[in-house]
Amino acid sequence: MAQNQTKKDPQAAAEGAPAAKTQRGRQTQSKGRTANAAKKTATDSAKTAKKTAGSKTPAARAPRGSRIQTPAEAPRRTRGIRLPLPAAGQAVTTYSRAAQTAPSRKPVRGATASAGKLRVIPLGGLNEIGKNMTALEFGDDIIVIDCGNTFPDDELLGIDLVIPDVTYLIQNRQKVRGIVLTHAHEDHIGALPYVLRDLRVPVYCTALTAGIISLRLNEHKNLGKIRINRKKAGDRFRLGCFDVEMIRVNHSVPDAVALAIKTPVGVVVFSGDFKIDTTPVNQEMTDLERFGKLGRDGVLLLCQESTNAERPGFTSSERCVGASFDTQFKNSEGKRIIIATFASNVHRIQQIIDIAAKYGRKVAVSGRSMENIMKVGVELGYLKLPPNTYIELSSLSRYPKAETVIITTGSQGEPMSALYRMAFSAHRQVEVGEGDKILIAAHPIPGNEKAVYGMINELFKRGAEVVYEKLADIHVSGHACQEELKIILALTRPRFFMPMHGEYRHLQIHAGLAMQGGMPQENIFISEIGRVLELDGEGARFAGTVPSGRVLVDGYGVGDVGATVLRERKHLSQDGLIVIVTAFDRRKGTVVQGPEVFSRGFIFAKEAEDLTEGVRKLARAAIDGCISRGVSDRSVIKSEISDRVEDYLYKKIKRSPMILPVIMEV
């Protein structure tokens, strides 16, 4: 595979959001319709290829069965017909390598722009799930695709968010023509307020995405005037030398789009996050016809998401969740219903509202992000409220519990979310208990399982009935499974392929799917963050790296927490802190007061009087030793205290707290 051209390996990343389990029984109709649509489009493509096979034009396709030419063999841009894709459920061959140390992120020779070549520069979303961001560069023009964040793992103590390092974009800000967003999920828009502080460029996105990011940007100082250009699926617009087209796709948030970007060397297709839903809630299917037309016209590079590349078959329709909700409502007579889901899943929220109206229940929402989505969704027409259904949370007490539904945040067990506060009796307006049925309509993101199930345990303890994904089909994924990925590969028939948006195993499995469909191994590029792929219309190769990585957000601080601070936080969390305070008369060379010993997170003082006294004596001995040797430098005295106390504590209790000597001169 093309990644073997370099010795550098991708680094593994954490934090993902794999999709929920699908139910086979409800997939049958979806599979049939999708397969028929794909078969028809693929047949049309094959017919077109046969008709043009005899043409003498340079762009004519080779007849079926001919060998696919490598870039070195093809003076002009030619492609053979792809082999038939494997059937559903067929085994996928993977090509994996042992993980090695991640390469240096310093820019290397070859990272500068090459004349006449398109540079594809992933700045996030490779070998990780989340933090999606990719730059396209040609000559004096750069456009950026998505600008997402991810959530910290357990090692990043006290960190709120992780965003991409955009040093390269800042260094080339005069070239950046804009940021194009595919949809309104945090892993695609969450870094925007932080990136736009240094990179004040226009943003291009669909209406719902624009509404959501407008609220977000208005919360940040000086970002309310960023120009947001609202587009819709089917629109085309020009940014520098790039012609950008938005293509309608299904996802778990409305107004999601893929992108077809016409560059001076060929067309690049970004799938964004998508699925092929043949019975979508809003009646608007993924535009397979447009993908097929792009494939017939010629696609240079396909960059396709890999989140569900491990999962065979098709992703279930969102309507399956609606049917499950209806069953839950029907079986909940006499109970209040509380449903936790992702705030951005507008179609799911609409289904809940419609079913609540069907059963004569009032609907309230709880959680800031849920309230914001309701506001934007209703204003833009994505959410429709039946008459006399929606009520404010503050008026909930006016209605019998059994006649109400609460839609809330907290499906991932976030500590400050509405459902989490309900579970721990910290919510000001809602107290859960017997008579409540709670539906958690989401799959735990890897790393969140402990928080989610801990919250579920608390809800059970309070007497509530809790239903979650393992007990009922109340969640489906918004990401394409293997058969859907194969369909887009077959329709677009790209010359080169770069799997994106996934951990390393997802990218490898996705590459295997492409090869099963006839993609030559040397035309598949498994890349990593910061690694530059150059294309000139005839060939493609890796060409160095640019500065990249992650930037940590802690409160209002962006990038000011580094490895040293994280190590100190980890040290404090594991072994605690001991502070030794001494008042010292430097002129006389005597101790005026102390040493006094204080500890936090180390050991309870009343249970460690002997240990504390030992620390005090050692500290005093260290100070006296320095005085007797004529040492008055505070740094030397503090170092002496730390060394002695550290050795003493480790010998006594095998622990190494952070030791902080404080010497006050009087």
C-alpha positions in Angstrom: 0.0 0.0 0.0 1.2 3.6 -0.6 2.0 4.1 3.1 4.9 1.7 2.7 6.7 4.3 0.7 7.8 6.0 3.9 9.3 4.7 7.1 7.0 6.8 9.3 4.0 5.2 10.9 0.8 6.8 12.1 0.4 7.4 15.8 -2.6 5.7 17.5 -5.2 8.0 18.9 -8.0 7.7 21.4 -11.4 9.1 21.7 -14.0 7.8 19.4 -17.7 7.6 18.8 -18.4 4.2 17.3 -21.9 3.7 16.2 -24.6 1.7 17.9 -25.7 -1.8 17.2 -28.0 -2.3 14.3 -31.1 -4.6 14.2 -31.1 -7.0 11.4 -34.8 -7.4 11.1 -35.3 -3.7 10.4 -32.5 -3.5 7.9 -33.9 -5.7 5.3 -36.0 -3.1 3.5 -33.2 -0.5 3.7 -30.7 -3.0 2.3 -32.9 -3.9 -0.6 -33.6 -0.4 -1.6 -30.0 0.8 -1.3 -28.7 -2.2 -3.2 -31.1 -1.7 -6.0 -30.3 2.0 -6.3 -26.5 1.2 -6.3 -27.0 -1.6 -8.8 -28.9 0.7 -11.2 -26.3 3.5 -10.9 -23.3 1.1 -11.3 -25.0 -0.5 -14.4 -25.5 2.9 -16.0 -21.8 3.7 -15.2 -20.6 0.4 -16.8 -22.8 1.1 -20.0 -21.3 4.6 -20.3 -17.8 3.1 -19.9 -18.4 0.5 -22.6 -19.7 3.1 -25.0 -16.6 5.3 -24.6 -14.1 2.4 -24.5 -13.7 2.6 -28.3 -13.2 6.3 -28.4 -9.9 7.8 -29.4 -10.0 10.6 -26.9 -7.3 10.6 -24.2 -9.9 10.3 -21.5 -11.4 7.0 -22.8 -11.6 4.2 -20.2 -9.9 0.9 -20.7 -12.3 -2.0 -21.5 -13.4 -4.3 -18.7 -10.7 -6.7 -17.6 -7.7 -4.6 -18.7 -5.0 -4.0 -16.2 -5.2 -0.8 -14.2 -2.2 1.4 -15.1 0.0 2.8 -12.4 0.8 6.5 -12.3 4.3 5.8 -13.8 2.8 3.9 -16.8 0.1 6.4 -17.6 1.3 9.5 -19.5 -2.4 10.6 -19.6 -5.1 10.2 -17.0 -6.6 6.8 -17.7 -8.4 4.3 -15.5 -9.6 0.8 -15.9 -13.0 -0.4 -14.9 -13.1 -1.4 -11.2 -13.7 -5.0 -10.3 -17.1 -5.9 -8.8 -17.4 -5.1 -5.1 -17.7 -8.0 -2.6 -21.1 -9.1 -1.4 -22.5 -8.1 1.9 -20.8 -10.0 4.8 -17.8 -11.1 2.7 -14.6 -11.2 4.6 -12.3 -8.1 4.3 -8.6 -8.5 4.0 -6.6 -6.1 6.2 -3.0 -5.1 5.9 -1.6 -4.0 9.2 1.8 -3.2 10.6 3.2 -3.0 14.1 2.8 0.5 15.5 6.0 2.5 15.9 6.9 5.7 17.5 5.1 8.7 15.9 7.3 10.8 13.7 8.6 14.2 14.6 6.1 17.0 13.8 8.8 19.5 12.9 8.5 20.7 9.2 11.0 18.8 7.0 12.5 19.5 3.6 9.8 18.9 0.9 7.0 20.4 3.0 7.0 23.6 1.0 4.4 24.0 -1.8 5.4 22.5 -5.1 4.4 24.4 -8.3 1.5 22.8 -10.2 0.7 20.3 -7.4 -2.2 19.9 -5.2 -1.3 19.3 -1.5 -3.7 17.5 0.8 -2.7 18.2 4.4 -4.6 16.5 7.2 -4.4 18.4 10.5 -6.7 16.1 12.4 -9.0 13.2 12.1 -6.4 10.6 11.1 -5.5 7.8 13.6 -8.1 9.2 15.9 -11.8 9.9 15.9 -12.6 13.6 16.3 -10.6 16.7 15.7 -11.4 16.6 12.0 -9.6 19.1 9.9 -7.9 19.0 6.4 -6.3 21.7 4.3 -6.1 21.7 0.5 -3.4 23.8 -1.0 -2.6 24.7 -4.6 -0.2 27.6 -5.4 -1.3 30.7 -3.5 -4.6 29.3 -2.3 -5.6 27.2 0.7 -9.1 26.0 1.8 -9.8 24.2 5.1 -12.3 21.4 5.4 -13.9 21.2 8.9 -12.6 22.5 12.2 -13.4 20.0 15.0 -12.4 19.2 18.5 -12.1 16.0 20.5 -12.5 15.3 24.2 -9.5 14.6 26.5 -8.5 11.2 27.5 -7.7 10.2 31.1 -4.1 11.3 30.9 -5.1 15.0 30.1 -6.0 16.0 33.7 -8.0 19.2 33.9 -8.2 19.7 30.1 -11.6 20.6 28.7 -11.0 20.2 24.9 -8.4 19.1 22.4 -8.1 21.0 19.1 -5.9 20.8 16.0 -2.6 22.6 15.8 -3.0 25.2 13.1 0.5 26.6 13.1 0.9 25.9 9.4 -2.3 27.8 8.5 -1.3 30.8 10.7 2.1 30.8 9.0 0.3 30.9 5.6 -2.8 32.9 6.6 -2.5 35.2 3.5 -3.3 32.1 1.4 -6.3 30.8 3.4 -9.5 31.6 1.5 -12.0 30.1 3.9 -13.2 27.2 6.1 -15.8 24.9 4.7 -17.9 22.9 7.2 -19.6 19.6 6.3 -22.0 19.5 9.3 -22.7 20.7 12.8 -21.1 18.0 15.1 -18.5 19.1 17.6 -15.8 16.9 16.0 -16.2 19.0 12.9 -17.0 22.5 14.2 -15.9 22.5 17.9 -12.5 24.1 17.4 -13.8 27.0 15.3 -14.0 29.6 18.0 -10.4 29.0 19.0 -9.0 28.8 15.5 -10.8 31.9 14.3 -9.0 34.0 17.0 -5.8 33.8 14.9 -7.3 32.9 11.5 -10.1 35.4 10.8 -11.4 34.0 7.5 -14.9 33.5 6.2 -16.8 30.3 7.0 -19.0 28.4 4.5 -21.7 26.0 5.6 -25.4 25.0 5.4 -28.1 26.8 7.3 -28.4 24.7 10.4 -24.7 24.5 10.8 -24.5 28.3 10.4 -27.2 28.8 13.1 -25.4 26.6 15.6 -21.9 28.1 15.1 -23.4 31.6 15.2 -24.5 31.0 18.7 -21.1 29.6 19.6 -19.1 32.4 18.1 -21.3 35.1 19.8 -20.2 33.6 23.1 -16.6 34.4 22.3 -15.2 37.9 22.4 -14.6 39.6 19.0 -15.9 36.6 17.0 -19.4 37.8 16.4 -18.4 39.6 13.2 -16.9 36.6 11.4 -18.6 36.3 8.1 -20.7 33.1 7.8 -21.8 32.3 4.3 -25.0 30.1 4.2 -25.1 27.5 1.5 -27.3 24.5 0.7 -26.8 21.1 -0.9 -26.3 21.6 -4.7 -24.7 25.0 -4.3 -21.3 25.7 -6.0 -19.0 28.5 -5.1 -15.4 29.5 -5.8 -12.6 30.0 -3.2 -9.4 31.0 -5.0 -8.6 28.3 -7.5 -11.0 25.9 -5.9 -14.6 25.3 -7.1 -16.5 23.8 -4.2 -19.8 21.9 -4.6 -22.0 20.7 -1.7 -23.7 17.3 -2.0 -26.6 16.2 0.2 -25.9 13.2 2.5 -27.7 11.6 5.4 -26.3 11.8 8.9 -27.5 12.1 12.4 -27.7 15.8 12.1 -29.7 17.5 9.2 -28.0 19.7 6.6 -25.0 17.4 6.4 -23.1 17.6 3.1 -20.2 15.9 1.2 -17.9 18.1 -0.9 -16.8 17.8 -4.5 -13.9 20.2 -4.9 -12.7 20.9 -8.5 -8.9 21.7 -8.4 -6.5 22.6 -11.2 -5.4 18.9 -11.3 -8.7 17.1 -10.8 -11.7 16.6 -8.6 -11.3 15.7 -4.9 -14.4 14.3 -3.0 -14.7 14.6 0.7 -17.5 12.4 2.0 -17.8 14.1 5.4 -19.8 12.0 7.9 -22.6 10.1 6.1 -24.8 7.1 5.8 -27.2 5.9 3.1 -30.7 6.1 4.7 -33.4 4.9 2.2 -36.2 6.0 4.5 -34.9 9.3 6.1 -37.0 11.3 8.4 -36.9 14.4 6.2 -37.5 12.4 3.0 -34.1 13.5 1.5 -31.8 10.7 0.6 -28.0 10.9 0.1 -27.6 12.1 -3.5 -26.2 8.9 -5.0 -27.0 10.1 -8.5 -24.5 13.0 -8.0 -21.8 10.7 -6.7 -22.3 8.6 -9.8 -22.1 11.5 -12.2 -18.9 12.6 -10.5 -17.5 9.1 -11.0 -18.4 9.1 -14.7 -16.7 12.5 -15.2 -13.6 11.5 -13.2 -12.6 11.7 -9.6 -8.9 12.2 -8.8 -9.0 11.5 -5.0 -11.7 10.3 -2.6 -11.3 11.1 1.1 -14.0 9.0 2.9 -14.9 8.6 6.5 -13.9 5.3 8.2 -15.7 5.4 11.5 -17.8 2.3 10.9 -15.4 0.5 8.5 -15.3 -2.5 10.9 -19.1 -3.0 10.7 -20.5 -5.2 7.9 -23.8 -4.5 6.2 -25.7 -1.3 6.2 -26.5 1.2 9.0 -30.2 1.1 10.1 -32.5 4.0 9.3 -33.3 6.6 11.8 -36.9 5.7 11.4 -36.2 2.4 13.3 -35.5 4.5 16.4 -38.9 6.2 16.0 -40.7 2.9 15.9 -38.8 1.8 19.1 -39.8 5.1 20.8 -43.4 4.5 19.9 -43.3 1.1 21.6 -41.7 2.6 24.7 -44.4 5.3 24.9 -47.1 2.8 24.4 -45.8 0.7 27.3 -45.2 3.6 29.7 -48.7 4.5 30.8 -48.7 6.2 34.1 -45.0 7.1 33.9 -43.1 10.3 33.1 -40.7 9.7 30.2 -37.2 11.3 30.2 -35.1 10.8 27.0 -31.4 11.6 26.8 -29.9 12.0 23.3 -27.4 14.1 21.4 -28.7 17.6 21.1 -27.6 17.8 17.5 -29.8 14.9 16.5 -32.7 17.1 15.3 -34.5 14.2 13.4 -34.6 12.2 16.6 -35.9 15.1 18.6 -38.6 15.7 16.0 -39.7 12.0 16.2 -39.9 12.3 20.0 -42.0 15.4 19.8 -44.3 13.8 17.2 -44.8 10.7 19.3 -45.3 12.7 22.4 -48.1 14.6 20.7 -49.6 11.3 19.5 -49.9 10.1 23.0 -51.1 13.5 24.4 -47.9 14.3 26.3 -46.3 17.8 26.8 -42.7 18.2 25.9 -40.0 20.2 27.8 -36.2 20.2 27.2 -33.4 20.5 29.7 -29.7 21.3 29.1 -28.2 24.4 27.5 -27.2 22.8 24.2 -30.6 21.2 23.9 -32.3 24.6 24.4 -30.0 26.1 21.8 -30.8 23.4 19.2 -34.5 23.8 19.8 -34.3 27.5 19.3 -32.2 27.3 16.1 -34.2 24.3 14.8 -37.6 26.0 15.2 -36.4 29.3 13.8 -34.9 27.7 10.6 -37.8 25.3 10.1 -35.9 22.1 10.9 -38.1 21.4 13.9 -41.9 21.6 13.8 -43.8 21.8 17.1 -47.4 20.5 17.1 -49.9 22.9 18.7 -50.1 22.8 22.5 -47.2 20.3 22.9 -44.1 22.3 23.8 -43.8 23.8 27.4 -41.1 25.5 29.3 -39.3 23.4 31.9 -40.2 25.9 34.6 -43.9 25.1 34.0 -43.5 21.3 34.2 -45.0 21.1 37.7 -48.3 22.3 36.4 -48.9 19.0 34.6 -49.3 15.5 35.8 -46.0 13.6 35.5 -47.6 10.9 33.4 -48.5 13.4 30.8 -45.0 14.9 30.2 -41.8 14.1 28.4 -38.4 15.7 29.1 -35.8 15.7 26.3 -32.4 16.2 28.0 -28.7 16.3 27.5 -26.4 13.8 29.3 -26.4 10.7 27.2 -22.6 10.5 27.7 -22.6 10.9 31.4 -21.1 14.4 31.3 -20.7 15.6 34.9 -22.4 19.0 34.3 -25.1 17.7 32.0 -28.8 17.8 32.8 -29.4 14.0 33.2 -26.3 13.6 35.3 -27.5 16.3 37.7 -30.9 14.6 37.8 -29.2 11.3 38.7 -27.3 12.9 41.6 -30.2 15.0 42.8 -28.4 18.2 41.7 -31.0 19.4 39.2 -33.0 22.4 40.4 -36.2 21.6 38.6 -36.4 17.8 38.0 -36.1 15.1 40.6 -36.2 11.6 39.3 -37.5 8.5 41.2 -40.2 5.9 41.0 -42.7 6.6 38.3 -40.0 7.8 35.8 -38.9 5.9 32.7 -35.6 7.1 31.4 -34.4 6.3 27.8 -30.8 6.8 27.0 -30.8 7.0 23.2 -27.1 7.0 22.5 -24.1 4.6 22.5 -21.3 5.4 25.0 -18.3 7.0 23.3 -15.2 4.9 24.1 -13.8 6.2 27.3 -17.2 7.4 28.6 -18.5 3.9 29.5 -17.6 4.3 33.2 -19.4 7.6 33.5 -22.4 6.5 31.6 -23.0 3.3 33.5 -22.2 5.0 36.8 -25.0 7.5 36.0 -27.3 4.6 35.1 -26.6 2.9 38.4 -27.6 6.1 40.3 -30.8 6.4 38.3 -31.7 2.8 39.2 -30.9 3.5 42.8 -33.5 6.3 42.8 -36.2 3.9 41.7 -36.4 4.9 38.0 -36.8 2.5 35.2 -33.8 2.9 32.8 -33.8 1.7 29.2 -30.5 1.9 27.2 -29.1 0.5 24.0 -28.3 -2.9 25.4 -32.0 -3.3 26.4 -33.8 -1.9 23.4 -33.2 -0.6 19.9 -33.3 3.1 20.8 -30.2 4.3 18.9 -28.8 3.9 15.4 -25.5 5.2 14.0 -25.1 8.1 11.7 -22.1 6.6 10.0 -21.8 4.4 7.0 -21.1 0.7 7.4 -19.0 -1.4 5.0 -21.6 -1.8 2.2 -22.3 1.9 2.2 -18.6 2.7 2.0 -18.3 0.3 -1.0 -21.2 2.0 -2.8 -19.6 5.4 -2.7 -16.3 3.9 -3.8 -18.0 2.1 -6.7 -19.9 5.2 -7.7 -17.0 7.7 -7.6 -14.4 5.3 -8.9 -11.5 7.5 -7.7 -8.0 7.2 -9.1 -6.5 7.6 -5.6 -8.0 7.0 -2.2 -7.3 8.3 1.3 -9.4 6.8 4.1 -10.0 9.4 6.8 -11.9 10.0 10.1 -10.8 6.9 12.0 -8.3 5.2 14.2 -5.5 3.3 12.5 -7.4 0.0 12.4 -10.4 1.7 10.8 -8.2 3.2 8.0 -6.6 -0.2 7.3 -9.9 -2.1 7.1 -11.3 0.7 4.9 -8.2 0.3 2.6 -9.0 -3.4 2.4 -12.5 -2.6 1.2 -11.2 -0.4 -1.5 -8.8 -3.1 -2.8 -11.5 -5.6 -2.9 -13.4 -3.2 -5.2 -10.4 -3.1 -7.6 -8.4 -0.2 -6.3 -4.7 -0.8 -6.9 -2.7 -1.1 -3.7 -0.3 1.6 -4.8 -3.1 4.1 -5.3 -4.2 4.0 -1.6 -2.6 6.4 0.9 -3.0 5.8 4.6 -1.7 9.0 6.0 -1.3 10.7 9.3 -1.7 14.1 10.8 0.6 16.7 9.3 1.8 14.4 6.5 1.5 16.0 3.0 0.1 14.1 0.0 0.9 15.8 -3.3 -1.0 15.1 -6.5 -0.4 16.5 -10.0 -3.1 14.7 -12.0 -0.8 11.9 -13.1 0.5 10.6 -9.8 0.5 11.0 -6.1 3.2 10.8 -3.4 3.9 11.7 0.2 6.0 14.9 0.3 7.2 15.7 3.8 5.2 17.1 6.8 4.0 20.4 8.2 3.7 21.4 11.9 0.8 19.6 13.4 -0.4 17.9 16.6 -2.9 18.8 19.3 -3.5 22.0 21.3 -5.0 21.7 24.8 -7.8 24.0 26.0 -8.1 24.5 29.7 -10.8 27.1 30.6 -9.9 30.3 28.8 -6.4 29.1 28.2 -5.6 27.7 24.7 -2.3 26.0 24.3 -0.8 27.2 27.6 -0.8 23.7 29.2 2.1 21.6 28.1 3.7 18.3 29.0 5.3 19.6 32.2 2.0 20.9 33.6 0.3 17.6 32.8 3.1 15.6 34.5 2.7 17.8 37.6 -1.1 17.3 37.6 -0.7 13.6 37.2 1.9 13.5 40.0 -0.5 15.5 42.3 -3.4 13.2 41.5 -1.4 10.1 42.3 0.5 11.0 45.4 -0.6 14.4 46.7 1.3 17.3 47.9 3.4 18.2 51.0 4.3 21.8 51.7 7.1 22.6 54.2 7.1 26.2 55.4 10.0 27.8 57.3 10.7 31.4 58.4 14.4 32.1 58.1 16.5 35.1 59.2 19.1 35.3 56.5 21.1 38.1 58.2 21.5 36.1 61.4 21.5 32.8 59.8 18.8 31.3 62.1 15.4 29.7 61.8 12.8 32.1 63.2 9.8 29.8 63.0 9.0 26.3 61.7 9.3 24.1 59.8 5.6 23.6 59.6 4.2 20.8 57.5 1.0 20.9 55.5 -0.4 18.2 53.1 -3.1 17.9 50.6 -4.2 14.6 49.0 -1.4 12.7 50.7 -2.5 11.3 54.0 -5.0 12.5 56.6 -3.1 14.6 59.2 -4.6 13.0 62.3 -3.6 9.6 61.2 0.0 10.6 60.3 1.3 12.6 63.2 4.4 10.4 63.6 5.1 10.7 59.9 4.5 14.5 59.9 6.8 14.8 62.9 9.5 12.8 61.1 9.2 15.1 58.0 9.5 18.2 60.3 12.6 16.9 62.0 14.3 16.0 58.7 13.5 19.4 57.2 14.9 21.2 60.3 18.1 19.0 60.1 18.5 19.8 56.4 18.2 23.6 57.2 20.6 23.3 60.1 23.1 21.4 58.0 23.1 24.2 55.4 23.5 26.8 58.0 26.5 25.0 59.5 28.1 24.9 56.1 27.5 28.5 55.5 24.9 27.9 52.8 22.3 30.7 52.6 21.0 30.3 49.0 17.3 29.4 49.2 17.3 27.2 46.2 20.1 25.0 47.7 18.3 24.8 51.0 15.0 23.8 49.4 16.7 21.2 47.3 18.3 19.7 50.4 14.9 19.5 52.1 13.2 17.9 49.1 15.8 15.2 48.7 15.8 14.2 52.4 12.1 14.2 52.8 11.5 12.3 49.5 13.9 9.5 50.5 12.4 9.3 54.0 8.8 9.0 52.8 9.5 6.5 50.1 11.3 4.3 52.6 8.5 4.6 55.1 5.4 4.2 53.0 6.6 3.7 49.4 4.9 6.9 48.1 6.4 9.9 46.4 4.3 13.0 46.9 5.2 16.3 45.4 7.3 18.2 47.9 7.2 22.0 48.0 9.5 23.7 50.4 8.7 27.3 51.1 11.4 29.5 52.8 10.3 33.0 53.9 13.0 35.4 54.7 12.4 37.8 57.6 
